[in-house]
Amino acid sequence: MSDMKKPLTPVKPTGMELIFLYPCPHCDREVPLIAPSRPAMAQCDACRENFPIVPVDDRTIRYMKVILAGGKAGIDPDFL
């Protein structure tokens, strides 16, 4: 007899991150970075070249996280 497993209940998000896409100046691939709030060097995952990036505003990131309650308010209400 097979081992009967209880169906899993869908899991709700407990946090969130914002991903920004930076075009690589060498190969034009969009490089995803999680909200870089300081000037830095990024490395393209396609051509492996490094390039400097402009940081995003940390206050804006915090604001987005607050208004979406850390991801909890972004849940599709029709799914619940």
ABEGO torsion letter per residue (X at the ends): XBBBBBBBBBBBBABBBBBBBBBBAAAGBBBBBBGBABBBBBBBAAAGBBBBBBBBBAAAAAAAAAAAGGGAAABBAAAX
